[in-house]
């Protein structure tokens, strides 16, 4: 039996047996009635001691088995089996530690998979332009081309290299944001002024080229706490996406609104909206819908999402009632 493998229990048991034997032997040397009382008292105390020790070591063994099972499978430890006392405190603390370790292990496994997926995506994205550059260089070196043809190929190579450089810088930026390496400088920011500045300074040229008309609507001036530079970049990527999906000469509506829980910004374009199959992937890195420009590598929205999340904000994409695509950004109130 497992209990007899416990050294401390065996010592306790032997001590009680010896004590009973001594009390029994004493009955031959002292008053009979007194010795009988003492003998039965010792037996009761010894039996009680044995039962309590047995119960303690049984619960300790059960606790050990539960910890082993907990470390291997996702089961719940029943703390009701342990009454108040040192063993109950011990079981509770061990349970917390094991759960924390399991959570950490799961988080590390998840991060490892995300890193593996990211490296695979990056490898694929870099491989395509590098293959194109290699083919164009091969043409220049092996074929008898005119100077104009060579200049054209060199220009295309330059564009490919610039695209690669931009993608690598964007990936580094996204990695720094996601891993909280970049330190944000929070200040009070007027969303109305910030969005107006993004439209005029960052996107003025492309908006003017497509004859886009911005319709802004807000009942008041709204403020949030955040890093002005990074929030500007987040909105720039979102609005740029809306411009790309808006037909020439059409409108983009921007609403800033207030609720008890958050301050929201809706950016609604006049395009054909998001395909159902695209909506759940639209903020994934390197994801591009079928209507995205060829030069778009699909990382701007992923950067925006990470920036908003660092500011206690969320961003959601869906189709508006008018049919166009809509981005809904919500800055939640309270401590960041």
N, C-alpha and C positions, 0 to 999 in steps of 0.2 A: 504494500500500500504506500502511496506517495508520501503520506505524513511521516512515516518511519524513516524516510530518507532525509528528513530535516533534523540536523544535529541539535539545534537549540530545543526542539520539542522533545527529543529523546532525553536530553539532560534534565529538562523540567519533569518529564514522566518518571525518570529514575529517582529524582529528588523526592517526588511525592510518594513513591513506593517505599523508599527508605524511611521517610517520615511516618508513614502508616505502620511500618514494621516496628519502628522504635516505640510508637505509641501503644501498639499491641503488646510489646514486651514489657512496657511499664505497668501493665495491668497486673503483673505477677508480684510487683514490689510496693504498690501503693493501694489505697483504699479501693475496693472493687467498684463501688458506685461512681466514685470520682473518675476512676480510670476508664470506665465504660463511656462516661460522658465525654471525656477527653478523646477517646478513641473514635467515637462517632463524629465528633467535631472536626477532628483531623481528616477523617474520610470525606466529609462534606466539603471542607475547604479544598482538599486535593482534587476531588472530582470536579468541583467548580473551576479550579485552576486549569485542569486538563481540558475541560470543555471550552473555556475561554481561549486557551492557546490554540486548540484545534480550529475553532471558529476563525481566529485571527489569521492563521496560516492558510486556511482554506480560502479566505477572501483575498489574501495576498497572492495566492496561486492563481485565483480567478483573474485578479488584476493583471498579473504577468501575462496570462493567456490573452486577455483582451488587448493589451498593448501590442503583443505580437500580431494579432489579427488586424488591429488598427493600422499598423505599419505596412501591412500587405494589402488590405482591402479597405474600401471606403465604408466602414461601419461606424455606428454610434456607440460610444461607451456608456453603459447604464450606470450613472452615478447614484441612482437610488439604492443600489445594492450595498452602499457603504454608509453607515450611520455617521453622525457628526463625530469628529475626532481627527487624530493625526492621519489615519489611513484615508479618510475622506478627503482631507486637504491634499495629501500626496497624490491620490488618484486624479483629483481635479487639476492639479498643476501639471502632472504628466500628460493628461489628456490635452491640455492647452498647448504644451510644447510639441507633442506629436502632430497635432493639427496644424500648428504653425510651420513645422518642418515639411509636412505634406503640401501645404499651400505654397511654400517656397520652392519645393521641388517641381510642382505643377507649373508655377510661374516661369522657372528656369527652362523647363521643357518647352513651354509655349514660346518664350523668347528665342530659344534655339531654332524652333521651327520657323518663326518669323524671319530670323536672320538668314536661314537657309533659303527660304522662298525669295527674300529680297535679293540675295546674291544671285540666285537663278534668274530673276527678272533683269537685274543689272547686266548680267552676262549676255542675256539674249538681246537687250536693247543696244549694247555696245557692239555686239558681233555684227549686226546688220549694217550699220554705217561703215565699219572697218572693212567688211567684205566689199562694199561698193567702192571704197577708196582704193583697195587692193586691185580691183578690176580696172579702174580708171588709170591707175599708175601702170598697170600691165599694158594697157592700150598705148599709152604714151611711149613706153620703152620698146614695144615690139612692133608697132604698126607705123607705117609711113604716113604721118598726119601733117596737115598744113598748120601754119602758125596760129591761124584763127581757131582751128579745132583743138589745138593744144591749150590755148588760152581759155577756151570754154571749159575744157576738162579741169584745168587748174583752178578755175573759179568754182566749179562744182565741188572739187576737193576741199577748197577753202570753206565753203558753206557747210560741208559735212563735218569738218574739224571744229568749226565754231559751234555747231549743234551739239557735238560731243562735249565740248568744253562747258557749254551752258548746262547740259544734262548732269554732268559730274558735279558742278557747283550746286545745282538744285538738289541733287541727292545728298550732298554734304550738309546743305542747309536743313533739309528735311530730317536727316539723322540727328543733327544737333538739337532741333526743336523737340523731336520725339523723345530723346534721351535727356532732355532738360539741361543740356550743356550751356545753352544760351541763357544769359541772365536778362530777365525782362525788367524794364524801368517803368514802373507804374506811375501814372499821373491822371488827372481829370481831363477827359477828352470829350469834345463836342462831336457826337456822331454826325450831325448835320454838316458841320464844317469839314470834317475829315472826308466824308463821302464826296462832297462837292469838289474838294481839292484833288482827290483821286481821279475823278472824272475829267477835270480840266487839265491837270498836270501830267498824270500817268497815261491816260487813255484818250486824250484830246485828239491826237492825230488819227488813230484808227477809227474813232467815233465819227470824226468829221469826214473821213474817206468814205464811210458807209452811210453818211447822212443820217446818223442815228439821233433821234430826239429823246432826251431824258425827261421824264415826267416825275417830279419828286413831290411827295405829299407827307406832311407831318404837322400835327396840331401844335407842336411846341418844339423847343430845342431840348434834346436829350443828351445826357452825359453818362459816360461809363469810365471805370478805372481800367487803365491798360497801357501798354507800350505803343505809342503812336506810330512808330515806324513799322512794327510788325503787324498791327491791325490794318494799317494802310495797305500793306502787301497782301494780306488776306482778302480784303475787299477788292483790291485790284485784280487778283486772279479770278474771283467770282464774277465781277462785272465784265471782265475781258471775255470770259466764257459766254456770258449772255450776249455780248456784242457779236461774237463769232457765230452764234446760232440765230441772230436776228436778221431778217431780210433788209436789203438796202432801203433807206428812207422810212424805216419803221420806228416804233417806240419801245423804250424800256422804262417800266414804271418802278419807282423805288419808294416804298412806304416805311416810315419809321413810326413805331407805335409803342405804347406803354401798357403793361399789365401789372397786377400786384406782385407777380413773381419775377418778371424779367422785362427788359427793354428789347424789342424785336425790330429786325430790319428785313423786309421782303423785297427781293429783286426779281421782277417778272419780265421776261422777254416776250417778243411777238412771233417767235418761231413755231416750229411744229411740235415742240415739247419733247420730253424724254420718252424713249421706247421703254416699255415695261421691263424688258430684259436688261436694260442699262441702269435703272434707278438704283438698285442695291449695290452696284459696283462703281458708281460714278466717282466716289471719293477714294477708290483704291489706286495706289500708285501704278503708273503705266497703263491704266485702263483708258481706252478711247472709244467713243461711240462711232458709228459708221459715218456720221456727218461731220466729224471733227476734221480740221485742216490737217494736211499731211505733215506739216512741220510741228504740229502739236504732239508732244511725247507723253502726255497724260500724267503730269506730276503736279501741276499748279493747284488743282483742287485738293489733292492730298496734303499739300503744304498748308493751304488755307484751313482745312479741317483741324490739323495739328495746332496751328496758331490759335484758333478759336478755343480749342479745348484747354490750352494753357491759360486762357482768360476766363475760365469758368463759363464758357459759352458752348452752344451746340449749333450745328448747321445741318439742315435737312433739305433734300431736293424732291420736288414733286411737280406734277402738272397742274397749272391753274385752271379755273373754270373756263377761261377764254381759250385754253388749249396750249398756251406757251409754257415754257419751262419756268419754274419758280424756285428760288433759293430762300429759305427762311432761317435767319440767324437770330439766336436768342441769347442775350447776355443776362445771366441770372444774377439777381440782386443778392447782397450779403457779402460775407468775407470771401475773398478770392483765395 
